[in-house]
Amino acid sequence: MSVDQGEGVAAPGGITEPMRQLPVPAAPGARREVSLVIAPRDAWTAGCHVRGRARDVVRSRNASISTREPAEIVVLTDAAGVLENAGIPGAPQRGEALRGRPVRGGFRAGLADLKGLDPASPEAGLLDDLPTVRLISGYALMMEAEESPSPPTGGRRAPLVGICSGWRADGVAVQRALAEVPLLGAAATTPPLESVTGLPEAFLEEEPLGPRTMRRRRVLEVAPAHDGGWDVFAYLRDSHVDARGVEHGLHEYVVTASADRGDLRLRSVVAEPRTLPFRDCPLASPNVDRLIGMLAGEAGSGVVDRLPGAAGCTHLNDLLRTFRFLPRLAAMVERGDTDEH
C-alpha cells in the first residue's frame, strides 16, 4: 500500500457546490453581517493575526437603510492560542482585560465577565468567534501542507475525534488521518463575495485578502413573514487563499428557519450544506430539526445541548448559535430603526 496516494483509503468525498447568489436583503428586515480575516504569524503553528468587522443593517418597507457603525477587533494569538493582544477600538479597556486569555475551552463563558459588553452586540459576536478561528486555521495548515511539492508525512493523528460529524470516530477524516495520507481533496474555487451578494451595499466593506489567509463571512437576517411570524436566513462561508492568490471554499452553509412573532420560538429549521471537506460532514444537517421549539434567544447553549459531538458540525453549530442575536434584530425591525444611526 502507498499511504502517500491513499490507496485503499476512502476519498474525502466532501461537497463543492458554492453559492452563486444570495437572496436580496429583505425590506423590511434586519441583517447582521460579519467578516473575519485570519492570517498566520509567519507560520500557522506560530499563532494568528485576526481582524474582524461586524455591523447591523435595518431596512424599512420602502427600502430606506440604517447602518450601524461596524464593530471591530484586531487580535494576535500565540502558538498556544493565548491572546497576546486584543484591540477593540470602541472599548480598549475590554481588549486589555482579554490579554493573556487562552482562546479555547472556557473563553466564551468568560466573555460574560467583561464589563460593559452587551452579549447581543456585534462586538460580542466577533469575540465569540475566536475559538473557532483557531480551529479553522488548522484547516489552512492542512491545505497548505497538501499544496506543497513535498508535503510532510508521518505522525499525522486525528486529535479532534468525535468533536463533530466530520470527525466522527468511524468517519473518513479519522481513517485518513490514521493512515497518514492527505486529509483534504480538491477544494472548490469560490466565487467573489460581491458576485454572491449581488448589491454593493448588501455586505460590509472588506479588505482584500492576501495569499495564505483565511476569511469567515456570515449573514444573519430576520424579516416579517406573511403568516405573522418571522422568516430567518443565515449564511456562513469559510475560505482560504492559496499562495497564488486563488480563493477556495472550505465550509459553506445556508440555513432557513421560521419563528413565532412574539418570543421567536423556532417553528422550522433547514440546513443546506454547500461546501464541506469530508463526506461525513453533511450528516449533521438533518439533525437541525432538533432545534424546533427552542427559543432563538437560547441558541447560545441550546444548540450545543441539542447537537453535541457527531450529531452536529462545529461550523454549522457556530452559525446556528448566532440565532441568539435574532431577538435584537427583530426588535430593530419592530421599532422601525431606520431613522436611528
TAZI-V992259 format. One record per residue. N is the residue number from 1. RES is the residue in three letters. PHI is phi in radians with two decimals (* if undefined). PSI is psi in whole degrees, 0 to 359 (NA if undefined). NEAR is the number of other C-alpha atoms within 8 Angstrom. Layout:
# TAZI-V992259
n,res,phi,psi,near
N,RES,PHI,PSI,NEAR
N,RES,PHI,PSI,NEAR
This chain:
# TAZI-V992259
n,res,phi,psi,near
1,MET,*,136,4
2,SER,-1.77,102,6
3,VAL,-1.17,332,9
4,ASP,-1.10,326,9
5,GLN,-1.57,350,7
6,GLY,1.30,25,13
7,GLU,-1.09,129,8
8,GLY,1.44,1,5
9,VAL,-1.95,135,8
10,ALA,-1.00,142,8
11,ALA,-1.21,155,7
12,PRO,-0.95,317,12
13,GLY,1.11,35,8
14,GLY,-1.33,188,12
15,ILE,-1.88,135,11
16,THR,-2.33,71,10
17,GLU,-2.26,68,7
18,PRO,-1.09,150,11
19,MET,-1.12,139,7
20,ARG,-1.79,338,7
21,GLN,-2.70,125,8
22,LEU,-1.55,157,8
23,PRO,-1.05,148,5
24,VAL,-1.10,139,8
25,PRO,-0.93,138,8
26,ALA,-1.27,146,9
27,ALA,-2.43,111,10
28,PRO,-1.34,157,13
29,GLY,3.02,170,15
30,ALA,-2.40,140,16
31,ARG,-2.21,146,13
32,ARG,-1.94,129,14
33,GLU,-2.07,135,14
34,VAL,-2.31,137,14
35,SER,-2.43,125,13
36,LEU,-2.14,133,11
37,VAL,-1.90,129,12
38,ILE,-2.12,126,13
39,ALA,-2.29,150,11
40,PRO,-1.37,154,13
41,ARG,-1.53,85,9
42,ASP,1.18,299,5
43,ALA,-2.22,150,7
44,TRP,-1.08,331,13
45,THR,-1.28,349,7
46,ALA,-1.59,353,10
47,GLY,2.13,185,14
48,CYS,-2.39,149,15
49,HIS,-1.71,132,12
50,VAL,-2.26,129,12
51,ARG,-2.18,124,11
52,GLY,-2.24,145,12
53,ARG,-2.37,143,12
54,ALA,-2.61,145,15
55,ARG,-2.56,157,14
56,ASP,-1.88,136,13
57,VAL,-2.23,131,12
58,VAL,-2.06,134,15
59,ARG,-2.08,135,16
60,SER,-1.49,177,13
61,ARG,-1.08,329,7
62,ASN,-1.60,13,7
63,ALA,1.29,11,8
64,SER,-1.19,149,8
65,ILE,-2.13,140,9
66,SER,-2.17,122,12
67,THR,-1.98,125,9
68,ARG,-1.32,150,8
69,GLU,-1.03,129,6
70,PRO,-1.09,141,9
71,ALA,-1.41,149,10
72,GLU,-2.41,147,13
73,ILE,-2.39,149,15
74,VAL,-2.33,116,12
75,VAL,-2.22,146,12
76,LEU,-2.26,125,12
77,THR,-1.99,155,13
78,ASP,-1.64,187,11
79,ALA,-1.09,333,9
80,ALA,-1.60,4,7
81,GLY,1.41,22,11
82,VAL,-1.61,138,11
83,LEU,-1.27,110,15
84,GLU,-1.43,331,10
85,ASN,-2.68,141,13
86,ALA,-2.43,99,13
87,GLY,-1.61,123,10
88,ILE,-2.19,97,11
89,PRO,-0.92,323,7
90,GLY,-1.39,348,6
91,ALA,-2.72,72,7
92,PRO,-1.03,332,9
93,GLN,-1.16,327,6
94,ARG,-1.24,324,10
95,GLY,-1.06,318,12
96,GLU,-1.14,324,10
97,ALA,-1.17,336,7
98,LEU,-1.48,343,10
99,ARG,-0.99,133,10
100,GLY,1.56,355,8
101,ARG,-1.48,137,8
102,PRO,-1.33,136,10
103,VAL,-1.56,69,11
104,ARG,-2.71,212,7
105,GLY,-0.84,128,7
106,GLY,1.60,348,6
107,PHE,-1.12,313,11
108,ARG,-1.11,318,9
109,ALA,-1.10,325,6
110,GLY,-1.21,341,8
111,LEU,-1.10,334,11
112,ALA,-1.13,341,8
113,ASP,-1.55,353,5
114,LEU,-1.28,120,9
115,LYS,-1.10,128,5
116,GLY,1.46,359,4
117,LEU,-1.43,116,10
118,ASP,-1.31,116,6
119,PRO,-1.11,345,7
120,ALA,-1.76,4,9
121,SER,-1.41,159,9
122,PRO,-1.00,323,12
123,GLU,-1.05,314,11
124,ALA,-1.08,322,12
125,GLY,-1.11,320,11
126,LEU,-1.12,315,14
127,LEU,-1.13,324,9
128,ASP,-1.11,336,9
129,ASP,-1.35,345,9
130,LEU,-1.06,321,9
131,PRO,-1.05,323,12
132,THR,-1.31,330,8
133,VAL,-0.98,318,9
134,ARG,-1.13,323,11
135,LEU,-1.18,313,8
136,ILE,-1.25,338,8
137,SER,-1.15,335,12
138,GLY,-1.15,327,9
139,TYR,-1.18,324,8
140,ALA,-1.06,318,13
141,LEU,-1.06,317,10
142,MET,-1.13,315,10
143,MET,-1.08,318,9
144,GLU,-1.27,327,10
145,ALA,-1.13,321,9
146,GLU,-1.39,343,10
147,GLU,-1.45,345,7
148,SER,-1.22,143,7
149,PRO,-1.05,333,5
150,SER,-2.26,74,4
151,PRO,-1.11,145,8
152,PRO,-1.16,146,5
153,THR,-2.24,162,8
154,GLY,1.47,146,5
155,GLY,1.28,7,5
156,ARG,-1.32,127,8
157,ARG,-2.22,174,8
158,ALA,-1.96,84,9
159,PRO,-1.30,350,4
160,LEU,-1.89,24,6
161,VAL,-0.97,125,10
162,GLY,1.49,358,10
163,ILE,-1.21,332,10
164,CYS,-2.79,179,15
165,SER,-1.04,319,16
166,GLY,-1.16,334,14
167,TRP,-1.93,31,16
168,ARG,-1.09,152,14
169,ALA,-1.03,327,7
170,ASP,-1.77,16,6
171,GLY,-1.55,172,10
172,VAL,-1.19,325,14
173,ALA,-1.10,315,13
174,VAL,-1.16,319,14
175,GLN,-1.01,315,11
176,ARG,-1.22,324,14
177,ALA,-1.11,315,13
178,LEU,-1.19,330,10
179,ALA,-1.43,356,9
180,GLU,1.01,44,13
181,VAL,-2.02,162,12
182,PRO,-0.94,135,11
183,LEU,-1.38,321,9
184,LEU,-1.79,145,11
185,GLY,-1.54,193,10
186,ALA,-1.14,129,4
187,ALA,-1.47,149,10
188,ALA,-1.38,135,11
189,THR,-1.17,131,8
190,THR,-1.69,130,9
191,PRO,-1.13,148,8
192,PRO,-0.98,142,6
193,LEU,-1.05,325,6
194,GLU,-1.09,331,8
195,SER,-1.38,337,9
196,VAL,-1.41,318,11
197,THR,-1.31,333,13
198,GLY,1.54,319,10
199,LEU,-2.05,139,8
200,PRO,-0.99,325,7
201,GLU,-1.56,6,5
202,ALA,-1.48,359,9
203,PHE,-2.69,153,8
204,LEU,-1.18,157,10
205,GLU,-1.17,135,4
206,GLU,-2.11,154,5
207,GLU,-1.44,152,4
208,PRO,-1.12,148,4
209,LEU,-1.59,134,9
210,GLY,-1.62,172,7
211,PRO,-1.02,147,10
212,ARG,1.04,48,13
213,THR,-2.30,165,14
214,MET,-2.21,156,14
215,ARG,-2.40,137,13
216,ARG,-2.01,126,12
217,ARG,-2.13,144,12
218,ARG,-2.50,149,13
219,VAL,-2.30,135,12
220,LEU,-2.29,122,13
221,GLU,-2.29,143,15
222,VAL,-2.29,140,14
223,ALA,-2.56,148,14
224,PRO,-1.04,134,10
225,ALA,-1.62,159,8
226,HIS,-1.12,335,5
227,ASP,-1.57,8,4
228,GLY,1.68,351,8
229,GLY,-1.63,210,12
230,TRP,-2.15,141,13
231,ASP,-1.75,139,12
232,VAL,-2.17,136,12
233,PHE,-2.27,134,12
234,ALA,-2.42,145,12
235,TYR,-2.51,140,13
236,LEU,-2.39,138,13
237,ARG,-2.49,123,13
238,ASP,-1.85,133,12
239,SER,-2.44,161,13
240,HIS,-2.29,136,13
241,VAL,-1.77,123,15
242,ASP,-1.39,183,12
243,ALA,-1.12,339,7
244,ARG,-1.55,356,6
245,GLY,1.56,13,9
246,VAL,-1.63,130,9
247,GLU,-1.56,131,10
248,HIS,-2.15,142,12
249,GLY,-1.36,148,16
250,LEU,-2.16,305,13
251,HIS,-2.30,135,13
252,GLU,-2.65,129,14
253,TYR,-2.37,148,13
254,VAL,-2.09,132,12
255,VAL,-2.18,132,11
256,THR,-2.08,146,11
257,ALA,-2.65,167,12
258,SER,-2.34,151,12
259,ALA,-2.54,156,13
260,ASP,-1.14,152,12
261,ARG,-1.20,318,8
262,GLY,-1.30,295,6
263,ASP,-1.74,3,7
264,LEU,0.95,43,13
265,ARG,-1.30,130,12
266,LEU,-1.24,127,15
267,ARG,-1.64,325,10
268,SER,-2.65,150,9
269,VAL,-2.56,128,13
270,VAL,-2.29,127,11
271,ALA,-1.94,131,11
272,GLU,-2.05,105,8
273,PRO,-1.28,135,11
274,ARG,-2.02,320,13
275,THR,-2.46,122,15
276,LEU,-2.59,151,14
277,PRO,-1.40,331,14
278,PHE,-2.20,153,13
279,ARG,-1.14,338,12
280,ASP,-1.48,345,12
281,CYS,-1.01,315,14
282,PRO,-1.17,348,10
283,LEU,-1.13,343,9
284,ALA,-1.35,334,12
285,SER,-1.04,316,13
286,PRO,-1.10,340,8
287,ASN,-1.30,352,10
288,VAL,-1.16,344,12
289,ASP,-1.18,351,9
290,ARG,-1.16,344,7
291,LEU,-1.47,349,11
292,ILE,-1.05,131,11
293,GLY,1.69,346,7
294,MET,-1.39,143,10
295,LEU,-1.28,134,10
296,ALA,-1.00,323,14
297,GLY,-1.14,345,11
298,GLU,-1.69,9,9
299,ALA,-1.16,336,14
300,GLY,-0.94,308,11
301,SER,-1.72,334,8
302,GLY,-1.13,324,11
303,VAL,-1.13,314,12
304,VAL,-1.13,323,9
305,ASP,-1.13,322,7
306,ARG,-1.57,339,8
307,LEU,-2.24,63,13
308,PRO,-1.41,153,9
309,GLY,0.86,228,10
310,ALA,-1.21,352,14
311,ALA,-1.32,343,11
312,GLY,-2.15,181,14
313,CYS,-2.19,131,14
314,THR,-0.89,317,8
315,HIS,-1.40,323,8
316,LEU,-1.12,316,10
317,ASN,-1.03,320,12
318,ASP,-1.05,318,9
319,LEU,-1.15,316,12
320,LEU,-1.16,327,9
321,ARG,-1.10,335,12
322,THR,-1.21,351,12
323,PHE,-1.02,340,12
324,ARG,-1.14,345,12
325,PHE,-1.51,352,11
326,LEU,-1.07,319,13
327,PRO,-1.01,321,10
328,ARG,-1.12,314,8
329,LEU,-1.17,319,14
330,ALA,-1.09,322,12
331,ALA,-1.11,325,8
332,MET,-1.10,320,11
333,VAL,-1.16,315,15
334,GLU,-1.08,323,7
335,ARG,-1.38,345,6
336,GLY,1.18,55,8
337,ASP,-1.29,11,10
338,THR,-1.19,349,11
339,ASP,-1.67,357,6
340,GLU,-1.70,153,5
341,HIS,-2.35,NA,7
